[in-house]
Amino acid sequence: MEATRASVSPSVLFVDQSGQLGGAEFALLQLAGHCAAYSEVVLLSDGPFRTRLEALGARVQVISDARVSGIARQASGWNCLRVLPGIFRQVRAIAARARDFDVLFLNTQKALVLGVLGKPLHRKPVIWYQHDILTRNHFGRVQLTVVKWLVRFAVDQVVVNSQASARSLAALTGVAADSVPVIYNGIDAAAFSRGEGADGAIGAIGADGVDRADIAALRHRLGLPADAWLAGLFGRLAPWKGQHIALDAIARLPGTHLVLVGAPLFGEDAYAQRLHEQAAALGIADRVHFAGFQDDVPAWMSAMDVILHTSTEPEPFGRVIVEGMAAARPVIAAAAGGVTEIVRHRHNGWLVKPGDVGALAEAIGTLRDDPVLAQRLARQARDDARSAFSVEQYLEKMTQAIRRVAR
Ligand code: UDP
C-alpha cells in the first residue's frame, strides 16, 4: 500500500530555515502549494513566509530556536559549539515529523544540516535543493566543510537551481557537476504579463501603440512619477545585491529615476541606511524611490522602463531577472553565475560586468535612447521566460526528483 502511494505522489516533509520571503522561499512556496495535500512544511523561524504558505493550503509547523537562527554564515567552530543544545532539539523535532513522510526535502543549508543530522532517527530519503553558489565569498569554512561531508555521505539526492550552483558543488565535494539535476525556478508568466496590451504589444517601452495612460495610472497608484524614465531594481537590500552600484550609475544619467523594491531581510539595515545617505550625497535623492518590500512585484515591474540586476557576486539563479523578462521588460544583468544561463547579451537582455558602474550607466543609457532595441530584447525575453522557466517545467522536474528519491 505504502509503495503504491509513494510511486504516485510520495508524501513530503519540506524544511526551510527562513520565515522571510527570499528567492529560495518563493521557489518552495510554489512546490509546497502544489503538494499541499500530501506534505507539510517545517520552518525554523516564523515570519511572512508562513502566512503565504498557509494561504496556499500548506500545513506549517514552526520549530524555532533563537540561538540557532542567529548563527551566522561565517560562524566559527566555537560559535557552533555554543548552539549545540538548540541544534539537538531541532534535529530531534524535525526527525520526529519526518517519520510520518516518505521524503525529507531540505530547501536551505541550515535545513540541510539539521535534517541530515537526524537521519539515524528518521531513516527517510533526503533531497536537498541547493540554491547557493558554495564558495568562500558567501560562506564560512566551517559551514562549507559541514555541507561537503553531508552531501558526500548522507544526502540521497541534490538538485540545483543552476549550472553555476552545480559547478560550485562539484568543486566543493568532488561529485560530477553533470550528475546533479539542474532544476530552474519557475516563474508564473501569466502573473507577469499584465503590462502587455491586448494585442500583445509590450507596454511602456516606446511609441508603439502602447496605452501610456494605463502605465500612468499604474504609476500613480504606486506613488511613482508618471513621466519619468524608470529603472527598477528588485531584491533584498544587501551589499552583494549591489544597489549602491545602481545609485552610482543613475547619478551619471540626468533625468533617469531609480526605484529600489525590496527590504533588508536578513539584518542588513545599516546597508539600507547607507543607501539613503549615498543617494543624498550624490544629489539624486529626488530621483531615487525606496519602495520597501512589495507583494505585487508584477505590478511594480510593469511600471518600469528597464529592470536592473546589479549583484556584485555571482548570482546563483536570480528570479528577479526571469520575472523582469516575463513582464516583457528589457533587463540589464550582471554577467556572472547562473545569470549567463538566463540572459543572452543583446538577444534577450543586456549583460554587464558585475560592479562596473560605467558599463551599467552606458547600458541604461543605450536602452533608454533606443526604445526599438529595448522592445526587441523585451519581446524575446518574454518568450524565453515562458519557454525555459515555466512553473510547469519546475514542478514536473521537482516531482520527478522527489519520486526518484522515494523509491
Ligand atoms: N521580491 C518580492 N518583493 C520585493 C522584492 C523581491 O516579492 O519587494 C521577490 C522577487 O520577486 C523574487 C524574490 O523576491 O521572486 C527574490 O529572488 P531572487 O532569486 O532574485 O533573489 P534571492 O532572494 O534568492 O537572493
Residues whose N, C-alpha, C, O or C-beta is under 5 A from the ligand:
A	BS01	UDP	L21 G22 G23 A24 F26 F234 G235 R236 V261 G262 G292 F293 Q294 D295 V297 G318 R319 V320
